[in-house]
Amino acid sequence: MKKLDKYIIGQYIGTFLFTVLIFSMITLIVDFTEKVEEFIKKPCTVHEIIFDYYSTFLIYINGILLPLYALVAVIFFTSRLASNSEIISILNAGVSFRRLMVPYLVAGMAIAGFHFVANHYLIPNGNKTRIDFENKYIVTDHNRTIDKDIHMFITPTDKIYVRFYHAKDTTMRDIRLEHFENNQLTSLTKATNAKFLGYPDKWEIKNYEMRTFDGMNETFIKGRGKTIDTTFNLRPEDFVRFHNQKEMMTTPELKEFIQGEMDRGLGNTKIYDIEIYRRTSEPISILILTIIGMAVAARKVRGGMGLHLAIGIGIGAIFIFLSRFTQTFAMSDAITPILGVWLPNIVFGSIAIYLVAKAQK
C-alpha cells in the first residue's frame, strides 16, 4: 500500500466518521424534540432514554442511512481534492483512474463489511431494546392480530382452521381441527366456540363434533350444548404479529421464523424475505455509491464542492426512493422479492460503470 492509498483511505474514513457524527447529532435533536413530551408524561428514567432508546435508535437510523453517508463523504473529500488540483496532479503522475479507485474501494469494503455485520446481527439485537422501549412508553399499539380465516399447522400432523378469533377474550369461533397420519385424515373435530383456559395450551371447546376414521369405519361423537376441556398446540400469541417484528430478529432468527411460518402454512412471508435480501444488498450499495461519488466529484468544475454535493444528495435521494419503490412492487407480487431489493443496485451499478468509462483519464 502506497502513501497515496493511505492518504485517500484516511480521508475517506475520517470524512465518513465526521458525516456520521454530524447527521447523528441532527437526527438526535430532531427526534428528541418530537418525543420530549412523551418522555415527560411517561414514567421513563433518564437512564432508559439514553441507554435503552437513543443508544440503539442512533445505531438503527444510521444503519439505514449508511450508504448515503458514504456517498456524501466520498463527494465531500474528493471534491476538495479536485478543487485543489490534487486529482489532476495524481493523473498527470501516471496513476490511472482505475488505480485511483483502489483505495476508495478498500475503504468502501471496510465500511460495507461493518454494515453487513451490523445489518444481520448488531442492529436487530439493538432493535429489541429500542422497540421494547417504544412499545412501553411511546407507541403502545405496535402489534396486529390475525383475526379471521386462519389456516395453520399447529404440529406437522395437525391442522387448524379458525373463522374468527377475538383477542380481548381469547376465544375462537367456528374451528376445525384435522389430524393426519401417513397423509390420510384420521380424525376431525369441529366446534362453534373455543376459549383459552391457560398455559401451556389448555382450551375449552363448546358445541363440538368429533369424528375418527379407521379405514371405512367412522366413529362420531356429538356434543351439542356441551363443553369439554382439551389441549392442542396453539396459544394466543400465535395470532399476534408485531409491526416491527422483522426488525427485532437477527438473520438466523429470521430464517428460523420464516421456516416456522412455512411449516404452519401461514401465507405470505415475502416481507421477511425482503428484509433478509435488504440486509445484504445495502452493504453492496455502499461500494456502488462510492464509485459513483468518486466519478462525479473527481472532475474539477466551476460550481466546485457545492455543485458536487447537490448532485450527490440528489443521487442519494433517487437511490433511496427507487429502493422503497421497488420493494413496494415486490410486496404486491409485481416482481420477485430478490429482484425488488436488488434492482436499485443493478441500475446504479450500471450507472457507476458508465461514469467510470467516461471519467477523465
Steps between C-alpha positions, in 0.01 A plus 500: 500500500648832393486836673233617257280201591540566872426867446176438308383225739566730795309782331207269420471346847553829681244686289256209532523501881458877503189468280356234730562723803335807346192315375471311831489827693237642266290183518525486879390863539206461261381175658537630855300811409216282370494263798592718796135539602455124506812464714361752748155340516617140533692361802820430307836576659791695351703179498231325291475793258876514441605135512185306411368733231745750351809278504311241293296754301815664361637161397170420328459827311868518400475143371228613261691807380851354488512476116397867478768595755762319291390684185509841671839426656655395167365803317603736779869410520543408131355834394745672732786305339375597155465867596861501622608339168626192689302260280650654186851477648446132586382421147787699348743293711393195303245353742204371304145574607437130566810483720377808683176313575683232701530687834142618463383140461719379789347757735154434357540126556598559862186709557287251304636210707409676823158586357444136403569375853293782651201433272491128569585497873576827684205715392230231556632435853492873571150526355370258761584751774389803297163358395430372852554857622274642227225248575518581869521879494435644152277287275300240693328342198779351293340165434248354260268208571409241240129476568318321218528215251814355656657180368806362673680180590536483879711181470634318193190276509235739637334782311253754637260740334351794694230715347518777764738572789428759773816621670328676793350183647728249318212312341467336160183444298430229245811291527602185314785280625635227270748224585693312229698179504689384190333785307157360588237682706447292817300738719296816462371730774261790445379749760306823499707655782834450672639697793858509624520377861868541576853406416654306356215408261172436680177574312131454566290413194121527478240352263742249354496214254775238505560250224768232485572293190639148487491387142134482404389522864402831658435591864285807565456690828272803518496742792229751419478755783784325685855608581817299533853591606780401265852594398654581164816682399355851465537813715367858481840636393486282189236742368712812562745659258705798622521790258881507522548131565742447212727777627549330837633171364854426390527333162530144643196568719315646202572195284381272780184708536433485124543123504259476794242710317533283190471181706179636646369596159458863602475680169736761369854535638619747236541785747754290691677382184533862390652590838771233463583607143510867608753428773738359240435742214556822697871432574554436128333834424773671705759382247284606206433847644870534585589453133227738386603765753862476396422520128276803551724696737841425344440741213577864579200719415410866540234431763756325719405307811152652520401366161652161575315472832173600336547230236598247765201568722275481194647162405456376856139615514422327169670183620299489825175578315567227245582252776171561681308506171628164378450339842137610491463338158653181639243495780218529245620199297589720201862378521683240706635603844865451406462709182307769686784539751794470261359702205630838632849351529474365147388838363754709691771241441448555126519876556825454695654302213397769251641783715832321544521442125438872436719629785795722429817303429 
